[in-house]
């Protein structure tokens, strides 16, 4: 459902969601004639939410959707249901464009109640808040409130029982229980798409992020219009890293260092978009993160094994660990880090031994030189002998020189 609320069939036709097929066809003919002469005011079902939303094609699509049991139920669900005196009171407020009053009526009569009727009020309330969000840019204070209302409605068996009963009262198409059950499963997808619309309308990922906190479902628009472009960017970065082959020329130069740094920063920036959407730990994102981690890990191991760039390799392997999404890959990278840390520690240890041996050699030479002049070379010889033996003993025992 593109622009699902503005393009709702009952909104387009200016009719109640309980309207009969005869009333629908009659109104569509009336609107077609009105559109030709440009006279559209005065419809009883207009509440002033949007401007210039009617077209001849829109009217035709509305009639087509309302002629299909599978499509009609979605149009009814995502429009107001006026079923009793309380709803009619709210309808008067809507007609007068007193939206705050309509909200208060439905809020007052649904808060704290656990009846099917109360949940129908709550659905109307949640719908009006959603329309307000589409109409007004300064609406972030409504996001969580609206989502909580929708969650309460969708998770209530009492609501679904009341909705099905009310729907069937005016159903002329003979909807089946299976169709209602299928629609019930599809509602989160439709709602998800509406929140994607909100994010696109205001250029703000908060709407999708907040939706993801309360609903695990990701609708088609989240996948196609939000996540897929992000995943493509990350896969492109991973591919560029994989194609670098840093050891092929035997040198790890500044150009390669800068390119790796730039690509990692680019990947981090893209992943920040996913974090803002609240989708960092979804299964699909974890797979993409693993791809990035593997690309960085490959470079780190190449530097370590083939170019003796031990410290840079250790730095990169830790970056790979931070990118990893699954426990399996994180465990492999942790093993790599442990192995590198041990090897580097041993290398540093033997470097220290070599340094001490070099000092011993210098002392020995000084001893030979000074003995001819002052006869005190014996002191340096003794120091040299003590240091060499200490180094030798440390190497044998494989412990740090002291």
CORFEN-V520022 format. One record per residue. SS is DSSP state (2 for helix, 1 for strand, 0 for the rest). PSI is psi in whole degrees, -180 to 180 (NA if undefined). Layout:
SS&PSI + SS&PSI
This chain:
0&103 + 0&133 + 0&54 + 0&-36 + 0&-45 + 0&-35 + 0&12 + 0&137 + 2&-40 + 2&-32 + 2&-44 + 2&-43 + 2&-13 + 0&40 + 0&160 + 0&155 + 0&-6 + 0&6 + 0&146 + 0&168 + 2&-36 + 2&-44 + 2&-36 + 2&-47 + 2&-40 + 2&-45 + 2&-37 + 2&-38 + 2&-42 + 2&-45 + 2&-37 + 2&-43 + 2&-40 + 2&-41 + 2&-33 + 2&-30 + 2&-2 + 0&25 + 0&106 + 0&-5 + 0&161 + 0&8 + 0&135 + 0&-33 + 0&10 + 0&133 + 0&10 + 0&23 + 0&-46 + 0&164 + 0&146 + 0&52 + 0&-4 + 0&135 + 0&165 + 2&-40 + 2&-38 + 2&-40 + 2&-43 + 2&-43 + 2&-39 + 2&-46 + 2&-42 + 2&-46 + 2&-39 + 2&-4 + 0&1 + 0&125 + 2&-40 + 2&-33 + 2&-33 + 2&-38 + 2&-35 + 2&-38 + 2&-40 + 2&-46 + 2&-44 + 0&35 + 0&170 + 0&141 + 0&115 + 0&106 + 0&-13 + 0&-171 + 2&-36 + 2&-45 + 2&-40 + 2&-33 + 2&-42 + 2&-34 + 2&-40 + 2&-43 + 2&-41 + 2&-43 + 2&-34 + 0&6 + 0&31 + 0&75 + 2&-32 + 2&-41 + 2&-42 + 2&-42 + 2&-44 + 2&-38 + 2&-50 + 2&-36 + 2&-48 + 2&-37 + 2&0 + 2&-25 + 0&127 + 0&-4 + 0&147 + 0&52 + 0&161 + 2&-40 + 2&-44 + 2&-37 + 2&-30 + 2&-39 + 2&-43 + 2&-36 + 2&-43 + 2&-41 + 2&-49 + 2&-39 + 2&-43 + 2&-39 + 2&-39 + 2&-41 + 2&-40 + 2&-40 + 2&-35 + 2&-27 + 2&-32 + 0&129 + 0&-37 + 0&78 + 0&12 + 2&-26 + 2&-13 + 2&-16 + 2&-59 + 2&-43 + 2&-45 + 2&-44 + 2&-39 + 2&-41 + 2&-47 + 2&-39 + 2&-45 + 2&-42 + 2&-51 + 2&-27 + 0&0 + 0&121 + 2&-33 + 2&-40 + 2&-50 + 2&-35 + 2&-45 + 2&-40 + 2&-47 + 2&-42 + 2&-46 + 2&-40 + 2&-45 + 2&-21 + 2&-30 + 0&15 + 0&118 + 0&-4 + 0&-7 + 0&57 + 0&144 + 0&160 + 2&-37 + 2&-38 + 2&-40 + 2&-43 + 2&-40 + 2&-41 + 2&-41 + 2&-40 + 2&-25 + 2&-16 + 2&-45 + 2&-34 + 2&-46 + 2&-44 + 2&-39 + 2&-43 + 2&-36 + 2&-40 + 2&-28 + 2&-42 + 2&-43 + 2&-44 + 2&-40 + 2&-39 + 2&-41 + 2&3 + 0&42 + 0&121 + 0&-5 + 2&-36 + 2&-46 + 2&-39 + 2&-45 + 2&-37 + 2&-43 + 2&-27 + 2&-36 + 2&-25 + 0&127 + 0&-15 + 0&138 + 0&118 + 0&175 + 2&-37 + 2&-35 + 2&-44 + 2&-52 + 2&-41 + 2&-17 + 2&-59 + 2&-43 + 2&-45 + 2&-36 + 2&-45 + 2&-36 + 2&-40 + 2&-45 + 2&-41 + 2&-35 + 2&-42 + 2&-44 + 2&-41 + 2&-41 + 2&-39 + 2&-42 + 2&-31 + 0&2 + 0&-41 + 0&62 + 0&-27 + 0&1 + 0&-32 + 0&5 + 0&5 + 0&138 + 0&92 + 0&177 + 2&-34 + 2&-44 + 2&-39 + 2&-45 + 2&-38 + 2&-44 + 2&-46 + 2&-44 + 2&-42 + 2&-39 + 2&-42 + 2&-37 + 2&-44 + 2&-40 + 2&-40 + 2&-41 + 2&-42 + 2&-28 + 2&-32 + 2&-41 + 2&-40 + 2&-43 + 2&-30 + 0&-8 + 0&24 + 0&23 + 0&-33 + 0&20 + 0&159 + 2&-40 + 2&-40 + 2&-37 + 2&-38 + 2&-45 + 2&-40 + 2&-38 + 2&-39 + 2&-44 + 2&-45 + 2&-42 + 2&-38 + 2&-43 + 2&-40 + 2&-41 + 2&-43 + 2&-43 + 2&-45 + 2&-37 + 2&-46 + 2&-39 + 2&-48 + 2&-34 + 2&-20 + 0&2 + 0&29 + 0&68 + 2&-47 + 2&-41 + 2&-39 + 2&-43 + 2&-40 + 2&-46 + 2&-37 + 2&-31 + 2&-34 + 2&-42 + 2&-41 + 2&-41 + 2&-30 + 2&-29 + 0&144 + 0&-31 + 0&154 + 2&-35 + 2&-51 + 2&-38 + 2&-38 + 2&-41 + 2&-42 + 2&-37 + 2&-38 + 2&-39 + 2&-44 + 2&-44 + 2&-44 + 2&-44 + 2&-44 + 2&-42 + 2&-46 + 2&-44 + 2&-36 + 2&-42 + 2&-41 + 2&-45 + 2&-36 + 2&-48 + 2&-26 + 2&-40 + 2&-42 + 2&-44 + 2&-39 + 2&-42 + 2&-40 + 2&-38 + 2&-40 + 2&-41 + 2&-40 + 2&-42 + 2&-44 + 2&-39 + 2&-44 + 2&-43 + 2&-39 + 2&-45 + 2&-41 + 2&-47 + 2&-23 + 2&-31 + 2&-25 + 2&-43 + 0&-8 + 0&19 + 0&12 + 2&-25 + 2&-32 + 2&-45 + 2&-35 + 2&-44 + 2&-44 + 2&-40 + 2&-44 + 2&-43 + 2&-44 + 2&-43 + 2&-41 + 2&-35 + 2&-42 + 2&-45 + 2&-45 + 2&-40 + 2&-41 + 2&-41 + 2&-42 + 2&-5 + 0&48 + 0&162 + 0&142 + 0&135 + 0&NA
